């Protein structure tokens, strides 16, 4: 193996892959009600997956009210 020249620094390329970066807050999973857009939004591992407008939503009214009450963001 070649000698390192003076002043050169050897980098460990696998150091950054050891721990994946995590978002600062809790990771959202499931269906949520987004107040700012008045939409039901599903999240998968913190990423927005599917949106459905609250007006004309085909889900039961009881389900809509529960999601609005318990899972609004």
C-alpha positions, 0 to 999 in steps of 0.5 A, a space after each residue: 500500500 502506498 505511503 500517505 504524503 505529508 499533510 494528507 488525510 485518509 478518509 473512512 468512506 464507510 463512516 457516514 453509512 454507519 448511521 442513517 440520518 433521522 428527522 428531528 421529530 417523530 416519524 409519522 405513519 398512518 392517516 392524519 388530518 392536516 388542518 392547514 389544507 383541510 385534507 386527510 393525508 397518509 404518511 409512510 415512514 415520515 414521507 407524504 404518501 396519499 392525500 384526500 380532501 376532507 370535503 367529499 371524503 368517502 370514509 364514515 363520518 365517525 372515522 373522520 371526526 376521530 382522525 380530526 380529533 386524535 391525529 390532526 397536524 
